[in-house]
């Protein structure tokens, strides 16, 4: 539920100038992210691109010129950067490879592809922000060259963006959103997220009504935890996955000693952990993201008498957790609602290409999903009958048996993937180590 690879060229100077302006409180100047092979920088800039002055909010906007933009919304700064950056790398790799192969021919005309990337962490912020995501959606919508959007990473940001994108007819594919209420009517998905009634939102990862219960089963059956205490960060994703974990754990016969919401930004967990330690849990489950404080809390657990495993969802399975928690991260568990591409034979070319394109940068949990979102979007562009958002959306809805690095993807009537896989990881010797993978449906 986090780099970029620019040479130190005039583009880099423009990005640095943008960051300096942001630091002074000025509105950042947008800069296009060119989809051409470059050498990665050590850290990602805040990527923004100015919308065209001929902007339109008309649904079904059509492209002009010889370049089509793939919009990207991800958190690439602050505490979320270790998730957003490798995810965006995967997207960039797919776009670069498409351009190297000649771009795309859409409705009989050949186009070059360009990434148009925005950060949903506000300038100077430390974590994703739904309000920033909503602003980014407006910018994407206003540029008629933007045919499709990839992202966002966080479900709370998706809730803010989806109605705007749906009204404008700009389809998006998320590499990481897992909250089930975004798509499934039986879990509360309503016309508020799809004002037009058309499906314009898709995702390549499975949902938390699968991920949460899978984690509960693993904790109960594999780790032998019979009593747990649950915390969540009160956000859409965090509370949702924690609720799903709790329901399944109780169904298994486990005891939930308590379930508390801890708002993001909380730094001192001492009083919370004193209360939890008094209940003697076997495991602490956390629903939320690393950027919302749980790595720092992990460092405080042993001192509070909680020498027990911490388990979380994909929101904690990132480098930020390892960096902040340090040696105390050892023995923690995290799940990811997607295939681990590094263990799939068919994904080895992607792994090799990624490492060659971004030397010294590890794959993230969502680099593979990022690559597949871009690949699916590009495939839809090639199949579209018109060089318009409507044409791309219609092709996306017809995506079936797409062979990617995650396996085989088909989108159902709600925009969800047929590829329902949960991967399990444990921190061993200071790194996230893959330990298991379970499939809950087709696609593999």
URBEL-V977666 format. One record per run of one state. SS is the DSSP state (2 for helix, 1 for strand, 0 for the rest). FROM is the first residue (numbers start at 1). LEN is the number of residues. Records with the same first field share a line. If there is no record, write none. Layout:
SS=FROM-LEN ; FROM-LEN
This chain:
0=1-9 ; 24-9 ; 34-28 ; 63-4 ; 75-3 ; 101-3 ; 107-2 ; 120-1 ; 122-6 ; 129-1 ; 142-4 ; 152-3 ; 169-3 ; 175-5 ; 183-2 ; 188-13 ; 204-4 ; 223-4 ; 233-3 ; 252-3 ; 262-8 ; 278-5 ; 288-2 ; 293-1 ; 305-4 ; 313-6 ; 330-3 ; 337-4 ; 344-1 ; 358-9 ; 384-4 ; 398-4 ; 405-2 ; 410-1 ; 412-5 ; 418-3 ; 429-2 ; 440-5
2=10-14 ; 78-23 ; 130-12 ; 155-14 ; 180-3 ; 185-3 ; 208-15 ; 236-16 ; 270-8 ; 290-3 ; 294-11 ; 319-11 ; 341-3 ; 345-13 ; 367-17 ; 389-9
1=33-1 ; 62-1 ; 67-8 ; 104-3 ; 109-11 ; 121-1 ; 128-1 ; 146-6 ; 172-3 ; 201-3 ; 227-6 ; 255-7 ; 283-5 ; 309-4 ; 333-4 ; 388-1 ; 402-3 ; 407-3 ; 411-1 ; 417-1 ; 421-8 ; 431-9
